[in-house]
Amino acid sequence: MTEFWLISAPGEKTCQQTWDKLMVATTRTNNLSVNNKFNIPDLKVGTLDVLVGLSDELAKLDTFVESVVRKVAQYMADVLEDSRDKVQENLLANGVDLVTYITRFQWDMAKYPIKQSLKNISEIIAKQASQIDNDLKARASAYNNLKGNLQNLERKNAGSLLTRSLADIAKKDDFVLDSEYLITMLVVVPKTGYGDWQKTYESLSEMVVPRSTKLLFEDNDSGLFSVTLFRKAIDDFKHKARENKFTVRDFQYNEEEMKADKEEMTRLSTDKKKQFGPLVRWLKVNFSEAFIAWIHIKALRVFVESVLRYGLPVNFQAMLLQPNKKNMKKLREVLNELYKHLDSSAAIIDAVMDIPGLNLSQQEYYPYVYYKLDCNLLDFKV
C-alpha cells in the first residue's frame, strides 16, 4: 500500500495521550493501520486572517507541487525506456525510499527556516517548484527533439522495402555510375513475382540492358532488384513496371549524401548517450527536491488547518497512518468514532456527501484534520 493518511487531533492533557489513544484504537487489537508520529516544528502562527487566506493558497500549491513531482517521476520513466523496472530505485527523497522518508519525516530547517512566516515558507516552496517545472520543460523538450530525430532516422532504415531507406543496402558496385546514357534503377518485386520479373524485365520497355538484373536484398515480402537501362527509357520503364505490380524506387546512388546521413545518425546517437547520464542525474536530484517540498506543504497544511480548527495555543498531534488495504472502511469508522466529539457537523456532512448535486465540499471532510498522501507516482505498475 502506498496510500497514507496524514491526520491531526488536538492534544489531550498532552500530545502523547492523543497518540496513545490512536494507537490503542487502530493497532492494539485490530491491525487497521501502521502509524507514525509526524513531526511538525513550532512554526510562526501569524494572524487568523493570514491563516485563512493561506489555507486556500496551500491547497492550490499542494496540487501544483504534486503535479511537478508526478511529471518528474513520469519523465524519469520515459527516459529510462527499457529499464523501467529501475525507475523506483531512482525515485528517492534525501537518499531514502519515499515510504521511509515520510514515515521518518523531519522538517528541513536549512531549506525552510521556521523563523520565517508561514507565507514566506510557502513562497520559497512555490518558487522552487516553479523553477523545477520550467527546467523540466526545457530539458524534456531538448531531449525529446533529439530522441525524435533519431527515431525518425532509425525508422527510415527499417520497415518495408517499399518505404525504407536503401542507403545501407545499396553498394557502389551495384550501379553504373557517371554514364551519360545508362542508369541503374532499383525495383521492389513481391516474392511471388520473382519468376514474372525474370521473364519480363528485359521487355518492359525498349533499351533495357539484357541480363542486367541482380537481387540485392530480401525482406519477408519482397526482393530488391537492380536493373540497368538507357536514361531515355526511364519514364516508359516506370510506367510498365507499375502495370506489372513492380515498384521502381526513386533512388540515386550518392556517396556524399549517404555518408552525411550515416554521420547524422552517429551524431544523434552519441548526443543522446551524452545527454542521458546528466539528464537522469538531474531528474533524480530534482525529484528528491520536489518530493521533499511536497511533504513540507502537507506539513504546512496540517499545521494551518489544525490551528484554524483546534484554536490557540498550538496543541495538536500530527499522525501518519498507513491503512491496511482490507480494513480502510473500518479504519475510517474507528477514526470517526474516536474524534466525532471534535465537530458534530462532520457526521452530517459525511451522511449527505453521496446526494447527487449537493457538493458541500471540494474534498472529503472529517471531524479531524485529514490529507491523503499517495506515493504511487507513476501511471504504470513497475
Secondary structure as the mmCIF struct_conf table of DSSP 4:
data_model
#
loop_
_struct_conf.conf_type_id
_struct_conf.id
_struct_conf.beg_label_comp_id
_struct_conf.beg_label_asym_id
_struct_conf.beg_label_seq_id
_struct_conf.end_label_comp_id
_struct_conf.end_label_asym_id
_struct_conf.end_label_seq_id
STRN STRN1 GLU A 3 PRO A 10
BEND BEND1 GLU A 12 THR A 14
HELX_RH_AL_P HELX_RH_AL_P1 CYS A 15 MET A 23
HELX_RH_PI_P HELX_RH_PI_P1 VAL A 24 ARG A 28
TURN_TY1_P TURN_TY1_P1 THR A 29 ASN A 30
STRN STRN2 SER A 33 LYS A 37
HELX_RH_AL_P HELX_RH_AL_P2 LEU A 48 LEU A 80
HELX_RH_3T_P HELX_RH_3T_P1 GLU A 81 LYS A 86
HELX_RH_AL_P HELX_RH_AL_P3 VAL A 87 ASN A 90
STRN STRN3 LEU A 92 ALA A 93
TURN_TY1_P TURN_TY1_P2 ASN A 94 GLY A 95
STRN STRN4 VAL A 96 ASP A 97
HELX_RH_AL_P HELX_RH_AL_P4 LEU A 98 THR A 103
TURN_TY1_P TURN_TY1_P3 ARG A 104 ARG A 104
TURN_TY1_P TURN_TY1_P4 MET A 109 LYS A 111
BEND BEND2 TYR A 112 TYR A 112
TURN_TY1_P TURN_TY1_P5 ILE A 114 LYS A 115
BEND BEND3 GLN A 116 GLN A 116
HELX_RH_AL_P HELX_RH_AL_P5 LEU A 118 LYS A 156
TURN_TY1_P TURN_TY1_P6 ASN A 157 ASN A 157
BEND BEND4 ALA A 158 GLY A 159
TURN_TY1_P TURN_TY1_P7 LEU A 161 THR A 163
BEND BEND5 ARG A 164 ARG A 164
TURN_TY1_P TURN_TY1_P8 ALA A 167 ILE A 169
HELX_RH_3T_P HELX_RH_3T_P2 LYS A 172 ASP A 174
BEND BEND6 PHE A 175 PHE A 175
BEND BEND7 ASP A 178 ASP A 178
BEND BEND8 GLU A 180 TYR A 181
STRN STRN5 LEU A 182 PRO A 190
HELX_RH_3T_P HELX_RH_3T_P3 LYS A 191 GLY A 193
HELX_RH_AL_P HELX_RH_AL_P6 TYR A 194 THR A 200
HELX_RH_3T_P HELX_RH_3T_P4 TYR A 201 SER A 203
BEND BEND9 LEU A 204 SER A 205
TURN_TY1_P TURN_TY1_P9 GLU A 206 MET A 207
STRN STRN6 VAL A 208 VAL A 208
HELX_LH_PP_P HELX_LH_PP_P1 VAL A 209 VAL A 209
TURN_TY1_P TURN_TY1_P10 PRO A 210 ARG A 211
STRN STRN7 LYS A 214 GLU A 218
BEND BEND10 ASN A 220 ASP A 221
STRN STRN8 SER A 222 PHE A 230
HELX_RH_3T_P HELX_RH_3T_P5 ARG A 231 ALA A 233
HELX_RH_AL_P HELX_RH_AL_P7 ILE A 234 GLU A 243
TURN_TY1_P TURN_TY1_P11 ASN A 244 LYS A 245
STRN STRN9 THR A 247 ARG A 249
HELX_RH_AL_P HELX_RH_AL_P8 GLU A 255 TYR A 310
BEND BEND11 LEU A 312 PRO A 313
STRN STRN10 PHE A 316 PRO A 323
HELX_RH_3T_P HELX_RH_3T_P6 LYS A 325 ASN A 327
HELX_RH_AL_P HELX_RH_AL_P9 MET A 328 TYR A 339
HELX_RH_3T_P HELX_RH_3T_P7 LYS A 340 LEU A 342
HELX_RH_AL_P HELX_RH_AL_P10 SER A 344 VAL A 352
TURN_TY1_P TURN_TY1_P12 MET A 353 ASP A 354
BEND BEND12 ILE A 355 ILE A 355
TURN_TY1_P TURN_TY1_P13 PRO A 356 GLY A 357
BEND BEND13 GLN A 362 GLN A 363
BEND BEND14 PRO A 367 TYR A 368
STRN STRN11 VAL A 369 ASP A 374
BEND BEND15 LEU A 378 PHE A 380
#
